[in-house]
Amino acid sequence: MSYKSDIEIAREANKKPIQEIGAKIGISNDDLLPYGHDKAKVSQSFINSVQDREDGKLILVTAINPTPAGEGKTTTTVGLGDGLNRIGKNAMICIREASLGPNFGMKGGAAGGGYAQVVPMEEMNLHFTGDFHAITSAHSLLSAMIDNHIYWGNEQEIDIRRVAWRRVVDMNDRALRQITASLGGVSNGFPRETGFDITVASEVMAILCLATDLKDLEKRLGDIIVAYRRDKTPVYCRDIKAEGAMTVLLKDAMQPNLVQTLENNPAFVHGGPFANIAHGCNSVIATKTALKVADYVVTEAGFGADLGAEKFMNIKCRKAGIAPSAVVLVATVRAMKMNGGVAKADLGAENVDAVNAGCANLGRHIENVKSFGVPVVVAINHFVTDTDAEVQAVKDYCASHGVEAVLSRHWELGSEGSAELAEKVVALADSGTANFSPIYPDDMPLFEKIETIAKRIYRADEVLADNKIRNQLREWEDAGYGHLPVCMAKTQYSFSTDPSLRGAPVGHSVPVREVRLSAGAGFIVVVCGEIMTMPGLPRTPAAESIRLNAEGQIEGLF
């Protein structure tokens, strides 16, 4: 049986004017700033006007470690949102925007799939409302002002060997990871070594997604440490006097973007920090606004629960003062088989033994999420090749871990296929059993926070860090940054730092290569293993297949 492609389904969508979508959640036309007919930004005045309302219930969608077999976390997020509306609940969705780099590389789009999608799909995965361009521009403005400050006398006495602020571009470009800037003589400044990260790894992105309003945004931007003097004292963005202009560039980008699902239900798509480099959640302002206008808000955290959910709980919830009422953990039979040792080419054949072997990865994530005091339900994202015996094996395994697993067919059937999952989620969220708490306190020493995550979430035996890194953490504690949470930057493919180590490994070590202080965002980035903040394109990038057809439609993006 042949199925329509995601883009074919999206193009057949019966989209409603964005004003009708806004009206569903009480947003008037005056409070919408339309970008065309099917997307709009929500005004700050509306956001301010709903702050005295009670919060709805927050549902987090997370997943097992990603595999080439596919898990469908965003598809499940969208399908669950539609399912909740189908069973009569006032629900909406909050997800991240897509980065251009992975779209033209190998990851593809980030708008869901099948009959559980957010539209307009093409615009969301390309320029959308320009938020990422604004973030890139604000980051670049600060970069330019730092070098300009040094050129015109260096009043702040910046040690040009210790400029910490790198540049960004929203593209996978390995050639820019390490560069030499300001070559060409006296008129071009003082030559120094620097490099580029991808925009979604920018601290400006993290700040925008954690700021509560424009005033908070400007303060956080001012708190960015851009360089150090020869005496190793920090130079802040506010010392360069860049935070005001940066805020101006980000004024519109701070406003959440309203779009719709294929079933015309409201969704905020806003912000997009990487989950293996940054905290991997959509913006605080979008999530908190959604909680004021909907009874149930479904959001997702990037990659597997060891990265996205951990950071959602320990960073976003801690900073925003929010807590999930329930967690949906997404898994597929195909991914269980891959974790059980089956090659991708052989996933179509029934193999219950491999499913049982691969469930160890799922079990580890279940235990980890429960450790935050939040009830869990497993969503088995259905593939047509799944057999009844394989699905039952996952359900039996979950039952042995004290959680229920629900087969969800949202990709094929939309909300009809996710209605059962929606019922289970409502029962779990309304049960009052959630007793959320981060897994470490603010006042725990920074290195102990790293060890807590490595040992409790990754099940590592030890954290390997040389004295230079340990001393740096102690210096930050002495400078008043010891209360910050830590943001672990590691591979998404494994609990370990070795991407080839699937399943539920134990007895491994977590090597810390570098630590970075993101003082504006309010966390310490801990770079582990071979993780990179500027990805490269694969041997055959998706960009080679992307083009406009004779009708002017985009082909090859999905």
Disulfide bonds with the S-S distance in Angstrom:
none
